[in-house]
């Protein structure tokens, strides 16, 4: 389908890196745009890859919830 619904909690965009910087919404949305044609599970994995690259081994400070639905 052409429609894609993305829902995520603030823990995703507020994820902190080792230096304390916030991930932000744009890297999350860029990962979704880059994988838009992929299955939802792949999109979720790409976002979590971005999170891991940003946060490294820093423990999460909040929940990391992401839902991707395709029509």
C-alpha positions in Angstrom: 0.0 0.0 0.0 1.0 3.6 -0.4 -0.1 4.8 3.0 2.2 4.5 6.0 1.4 5.3 9.6 4.3 5.9 12.0 3.7 6.2 15.7 6.5 6.6 18.3 6.9 7.6 21.9 9.0 10.6 22.9 11.6 8.1 24.2 12.6 7.5 20.6 13.3 11.1 19.6 14.5 12.0 23.1 17.1 9.2 23.2 20.4 10.5 24.4 23.8 9.7 23.0 27.0 9.1 25.0 27.7 12.8 25.0 24.1 13.6 26.2 22.8 15.0 22.9 19.2 14.3 22.0 18.5 12.2 18.8 15.6 14.4 17.6 12.8 13.7 15.2 14.6 14.3 11.9 17.0 11.3 12.0 14.0 9.1 12.8 11.9 10.5 9.9 14.9 10.3 7.6 15.3 6.5 8.4 11.6 6.0 7.7 11.8 7.9 4.4 14.8 5.9 3.3 13.1 2.6 4.0 9.5 3.7 3.0 9.2 0.9 0.4 10.3 -1.8 2.8 8.1 -4.0 5.0 7.1 -2.4 8.3 9.4 -4.7 10.3 12.4 -3.5 8.2 11.4 0.1 8.8 11.3 -0.5 12.6 14.7 -2.2 12.4 16.2 0.8 10.5 14.9 3.2 13.1 16.3 1.1 15.9 19.7 0.9 14.0 19.7 4.7 14.0 18.9 4.7 17.8 21.7 2.3 18.5 24.2 4.2 16.4 23.3 7.4 18.3 23.1 6.1 21.8 25.7 3.3 21.7 25.8 1.6 25.0 24.1 4.4 26.9 21.1 3.0 28.9 17.7 4.2 27.6 16.2 6.9 29.8 12.6 6.2 28.7 10.6 3.6 26.8 11.4 3.1 23.1 8.1 2.3 21.4 7.6 2.4 17.6 4.7 1.2 15.5 4.6 1.2 11.7 1.4 0.3 9.8 1.0 0.1 6.0 -2.4 0.2 4.3 
